[in-house]
Amino acid sequence: MSFRADFLAQLPRLTAATAEAAALALFRYQAAHCPPYRDYLTALGRDLRGVARVEDIPFLPIELFKTHDVRTNPAEWEPQETFLSSGTTRQQRSHHFIRDPQLYRQHAARIFEHYYGPLRQWTVLALLPSYLEQGNSSLVAMVEHFARESGQRQEAFFLHDHAALLRALAEARQGPARRVLLLGVSYALLDFAAAHAGRPELQGLTVLETGGMKGRRREMIREELHAELQQAFGPAGIHSEYGMTELLSQAYSFGDGRFHAPPQLRVLLRDPSDPFSVSSTRPSGAINVIDLANVDSCAFLETKDLARMHPDGTFEVLGRLDNSDVRGCNQMV
């Protein structure tokens, strides 16, 4: 069995206790077989024999997904799907080449069900206008898969059609007993809430925001955003998703702003002024992320997000580093 096949076989069974060894094995594999990552490591002049802990791993700047073909063993496969980051016509969009589209969808569903229970118990509705309009969105692909797996009768996407969404919410209440998930980019949820606050269809939902004003509204801190949404959707906490085009795994927050990550996704923090000062005990800093589902691209990424880490391993996203592009599913500044 190849390294890739063996690694993917163990991926769903990883635990916090086994994930570090898996990460080190994947690092050695990608250091040899992912050309942009290999070139980056060579340019750093680091002795890779000294990498004994995940904190020792050099992380690839996430901007390279805009300018390079970040694939592991690229001679062996051609992309079956390409995910593009959100952005304006003036911005260069990141591209994540996907070898196995079903791997992403099934992995994302396993993470969701780990935290929220079987998709068959949910009706999944989404307000993601900018992602639908720009196309090639990993978030749209995930929601499409969730809706298909749920077996729901309702369409999942509503673009700007609030009336159709209200009808779908009312219908979901009248059908078989299901929980209703309304997932949306922040500005679209705010627009919907402002237009329909007080409607009974907005009560009793699980609202999951994916971040992002996309230049449509002023930026808000997360607490302000959630407080405004709660005025329309009720006092239950607003949930959040942390994900991005360059990742195949997601973390979720269940109403308190703290993200919980599955074993396949690990967040480490670095000193924002020193990209190589990575620590598992730093209380705050810039996010370095290990996504072990990125077996075909690069699993070790240096992002431009800032976070606070809590002793229980959960993290809060605080904003973006100065001068970084406003992009992705979480740009809460």
C-alpha positions, -999 to 999 in steps of 0.1 A, spaced: 0 0 0 13 35 -8 19 61 18 -11 81 6 -35 52 7 -23 41 41 -25 76 55 -60 82 42 -71 49 57 -61 60 91 -73 97 87 -109 91 100 -96 72 130 -70 98 142 -72 109 178 -55 137 197 -30 110 209 -21 98 174 -24 130 154 11 143 162 29 111 149 7 113 118 15 149 112 53 143 115 50 114 90 30 136 66 55 164 70 84 141 59 64 129 29 53 164 17 88 178 24 100 154 -3 71 152 -27 53 187 -27 75 208 -50 66 243 -37 69 232 -1 102 214 -8 116 245 -25 104 267 4 122 244 29 153 244 8 153 282 7 150 283 45 181 261 48 166 242 77 180 208 87 148 187 86 164 160 106 159 183 136 121 182 132 110 161 161 78 179 172 51 196 152 63 229 167 95 224 148 78 221 114 83 251 91 48 262 79 42 273 43 29 309 39 -7 305 27 -2 331 0 16 305 -21 -18 290 -30 -23 322 -51 9 319 -70 20 283 -70 7 248 -79 6 235 -44 2 197 -50 20 167 -36 32 142 -62 18 164 -90 30 141 -118 7 113 -105 -26 131 -109 -46 159 -125 -71 180 -105 -107 167 -106 -119 200 -90 -105 234 -82 -116 255 -53 -111 292 -55 -111 317 -26 -135 346 -25 -122 380 -37 -127 410 -59 -117 413 -95 -86 431 -84 -75 404 -61 -57 372 -70 -77 343 -57 -61 313 -40 -66 280 -58 -67 246 -41 -65 217 -65 -85 186 -55 -74 151 -64 -105 134 -49 -136 155 -46 -154 129 -25 -126 128 0 -133 165 9 -171 161 11 -171 129 31 -144 143 55 -164 175 60 -195 155 67 -178 133 93 -166 164 111 -200 180 111 -217 148 123 -191 144 151 -203 177 165 -239 180 154 -252 145 149 -264 127 118 -272 149 88 -304 129 83 -317 148 114 -311 182 98 -325 205 71 -297 226 58 -305 260 43 -278 285 31 -274 322 24 -241 323 5 -247 348 -24 -211 359 -30 -198 324 -30 -225 313 -55 -219 343 -77 -181 338 -79 -182 300 -82 -157 272 -74 -164 275 -37 -154 248 -13 -181 261 11 -208 257 -15 -196 222 -23 -198 213 13 -233 226 18 -245 209 -14 -232 176 0 -248 182 34 -282 189 19 -280 158 -3 -270 136 26 -297 150 48 -324 138 23 -343 171 27 -370 181 4 -360 218 4 -335 235 -19 -304 244 0 -295 278 -16 -315 310 -20 -291 336 -33 -311 368 -26 -346 353 -25 -356 360 11 -393 351 4 -383 316 -8 -361 311 22 -389 321 46 -412 296 28 -385 269 32 -381 277 69 -419 274 74 -420 242 55 -392 227 75 -411 233 107 -442 216 93 -424 184 81 -409 155 100 -392 164 132 -358 179 121 -334 205 133 -330 234 110 -295 248 102 -293 282 86 -258 287 74 -246 320 59 -220 345 52 -222 373 78 -234 402 56 -262 380 41 -274 368 75 -274 405 87 -294 416 57 -319 388 62 -322 395 99 -327 432 94 -355 426 68 -374 400 87 -368 404 124 -397 393 145 -410 367 120 -418 334 136 -398 315 109 -366 329 124 -370 314 158 -357 280 169 -330 277 143 -294 268 146 -277 298 129 -241 292 117 -221 322 104 -191 316 82 -176 351 86 -171 376 59 -186 410 51 -170 409 16 -170 447 15 -209 448 17 -211 461 53 -187 476 79 -166 451 97 -177 440 132 -160 422 160 -176 387 164 -194 397 197 -211 426 180 -221 405 150 -236 378 171 -255 403 193 -271 418 163 -281 384 149 -295 373 182 -319 402 181 -336 386 151 -330 349 156 -335 347 194 -313 344 224 -296 311 215 -260 315 207 -249 320 171 -226 292 159 -196 298 137 -174 278 113 -137 283 108 -125 271 74 -109 284 43 -103 274 7 -68 261 14 -81 237 41 -102 206 38 -111 204 75 -133 228 96 -136 239 132 -169 249 148 -180 272 176 -213 265 193 -223 299 205 -196 311 227 -170 322 201 -146 293 210 -137 270 181 -134 233 186 -112 215 161 -113 177 152 -81 157 156 -73 161 119 -71 199 124 -46 215 148 -40 252 155 -7 264 168 2 301 174 33 320 164 47 354 173 32 377 146 66 393 141 85 360 139 71 333 117 93 306 131 84 311 168 57 285 169 43 272 202 15 250 215 14 270 247 14 306 234 -18 323 247 -23 345 217 -7 351 183 -10 344 146 -25 311 135 -4 282 120 -27 254 111 -21 217 104 -48 201 83 -40 164 79 -68 161 53 -45 181 29 -26 150 20 -26 160 -17 -16 197 -13 2 210 18 -9 203 54 12 229 72 1 264 66 9 298 80 -23 319 79 -29 356 85 -55 351 112 -49 362 148 -62 340 177 -64 335 214 -58 300 227 -75 285 258 -62 259 281 -88 233 269 -75 236 233 -103 257 220 -94 290 202 -110 324 194 -103 341 161 -95 378 169 -90 392 135 -64 396 107 -28 407 106 -23 442 94 -19 446 56 -31 411 49 -57 406 22 -94 405 32 -103 371 21 -117 337 30 -145 325 51 -133 342 83 -122 379 79 -136 392 112 -115 422 120 
